[in-house]
Amino acid sequence: MQIYAPGCALMIYKPLLANKVNHFLSQEIGDMLQLLTCCRHAPNVEHGTQIINTCAGCDKRYRELYNGITTISLWEILADSKLFPFPDYKGNEMAIHDACPTRSEERVHHAVRKLLARMNINVIEPSATRTQSVCCGDSFYGTMPAEQVKEQMKKRSGQMPCDDVVVYCISCIKAMHIGGKKPRYLIDLLFAEDTIIGTFEPKQWHDELQEFIDRH
């Protein structure tokens, strides 16, 4: 059994976009249920369920915290899709920032880059990338003052070789924006939508996340 978990951040960011993903998965795989329970809570799904995710944190937590569950990222499914209508970005150059929870997951790195190639995006890799990637700065929230977190975000953003930066984590959108870059969220790219910044100050964003997590 497969089930789609859009993740708290995407449901805050663009719930309609999460619905578009779910609709496509239903076409690609078959009727697809959505799992809206936050990955920090027991998902209460059948033993043997595979959870399709768009959030790198969800991928890691479902995989490591709960027995009888496997995970696969949306990127891995779409990378080999014969149905998805990939937009053409005509060779635009974009840097890429790999999300912390995927640092050991080369399957994700490969799939993401295959998707970008299928959209005719010319990826310019930063020096620290894939398994050597470093945090966008957001994971420091709660361990240091917000202004120091923002300095870490600016430091990582400054390592990007292009102004446009592909990210596949919502919190990375905020970090790259704070660092003066133009974040391009991968699902937005796939569905030819603009990436919006929304709440980006670290405390306000984490308060918004926590409120959603508590409710789900």
CORRABEL-V452349 format. One record per pair of residues at least 24 apart in sequence whose ideal C-beta (glycine too) atoms are under 6 Angstrom apart, sorted by sequence separation. I is the first residue (numbers start at 1). J is the second residue. D is the distance in whole Angstrom. If there is no record, write none. Layout:
# CORRABEL-V452349
I_J_D + I_J_D
This chain:
# CORRABEL-V452349
157_181_5 + 153_178_5 + 154_179_5 + 153_179_5 + 174_200_4 + 94_121_5 + 96_123_5 + 4_32_5 + 103_131_6 + 150_178_5 + 91_120_6 + 92_121_6 + 93_122_5 + 95_124_5 + 3_33_5 + 4_34_5 + 5_35_4 + 8_38_5 + 89_119_5 + 90_120_6 + 103_133_6 + 89_120_5 + 91_122_5 + 93_124_5 + 95_126_6 + 174_205_6 + 3_35_5 + 79_111_4 + 86_118_5 + 87_119_6 + 88_120_5 + 89_121_5 + 98_130_6 + 86_119_5 + 126_159_5 + 138_171_4 + 126_160_6 + 73_108_5 + 76_111_4 + 79_114_4 + 98_133_4 + 100_135_5 + 126_161_6 + 75_111_4 + 79_115_6 + 136_172_5 + 75_112_5 + 78_115_6 + 124_161_5 + 138_175_5 + 124_162_5 + 137_175_5 + 100_139_6 + 136_175_4 + 75_115_6 + 60_101_4 + 56_99_4 + 10_54_6 + 57_101_5 + 1_46_6 + 56_101_4 + 3_49_6 + 5_51_5 + 56_102_5 + 7_54_6 + 1_49_5 + 2_50_5 + 3_51_6 + 4_52_5 + 5_53_5 + 6_54_6 + 7_55_3 + 2_52_6 + 7_58_5 + 5_58_6 + 149_202_5 + 28_83_6 + 146_202_5 + 146_203_5 + 141_202_5 + 95_160_4 + 141_206_6 + 95_161_5 + 95_162_4 + 94_162_6 + 97_165_6 + 93_162_5 + 99_168_6 + 94_164_4 + 95_165_5 + 96_166_4 + 97_167_5 + 99_169_4 + 94_166_5 + 97_172_6 + 87_192_4 + 56_169_5 + 13_170_5 + 9_170_4 + 17_187_6 + 20_191_6 + 40_213_6 + 38_213_5 + 38_216_5 + 37_216_6 + 36_216_6 + 12_212_6 + 8_212_5 + 8_213_6
